[in-house]
Amino acid sequence: SRYELKEGRVHHHHIRCQICGLIVDLLLCPLKKVTKLIEQQTQFIVDDHTLEFTGLCPQCQ
């Protein structure tokens, strides 16, 4: 497991290697439009979400 303090951190996501466990921060968020749609459909106010991609890093390919 990996835990991060949320306070003072910039919103980001991760990509994790399935073999060696290397985790790389992704500073972009592809879910901004989806978040707005979810808010419209559910009447919720979304304050956070998490997204983790998995794959093979260059060293493990």
C-alpha positions as a printed Julia matrix, in Angstrom:
61×3 Matrix{Float64}:
   0.0    0.0     0.0
   1.03   3.57   -0.59
  -0.29   6.47    1.44
   0.21  10.18    0.79
  -0.68  13.2     2.86
  -3.36  15.11    0.98
  -2.83  18.51    2.59
  -0.72  20.81    0.42
  -0.47  18.3    -2.42
  -1.43  18.97   -6.01
  -4.2   16.7    -7.32
  -2.62  13.91   -9.34
  -2.91  10.25  -10.3
  -0.46   7.35  -10.58
   0.81   4.72  -12.96
   2.21   1.58  -11.29
   4.41  -1.14  -12.79
   2.8   -4.57  -12.31
   6.18  -6.28  -12.01
   8.56  -4.1    -9.95
   5.98  -1.83   -8.28
   7.48   1.45   -9.54
   4.95   4.25   -9.06
   5.09   7.42  -11.16
   2.97  10.51  -10.46
   0.78  11.77  -13.3
   0.13  15.48  -12.89
  -2.7   15.61  -15.41
  -6.31  14.74  -14.61
  -8.35  13.29  -17.47
 -11.53  13.14  -15.37
 -12.54  16.8   -15.11
 -15.37  16.55  -17.66
 -16.54  13.2   -16.27
 -16.61  14.68  -12.76
 -18.93  17.47  -13.93
 -21.26  14.94  -15.57
 -21.35  12.83  -12.4
 -22.22  15.92  -10.36
 -25.02  16.84  -12.76
 -26.48  13.32  -12.77
 -26.23  12.64   -9.03
 -26.54  16.13   -7.49
 -23.4   15.27   -5.47
 -20.53  17.7    -5.08
 -17.44  15.66   -5.9
 -14.51  16.77   -3.75
 -11.97  14.08   -4.68
 -11.33  10.94   -6.7
  -8.47   8.53   -7.31
  -7.25   6.88  -10.47
  -4.38   4.43  -10.87
  -3.13   3.08  -14.17
  -1.14  -0.15  -14.24
   1.27  -1.48  -16.83
   4.92  -2.32  -17.37
   7.68   0.25  -16.86
  10.46   0.53  -19.46
  12.84  -1.65  -17.38
  10.29  -4.48  -16.99
   9.03  -4.58  -20.59
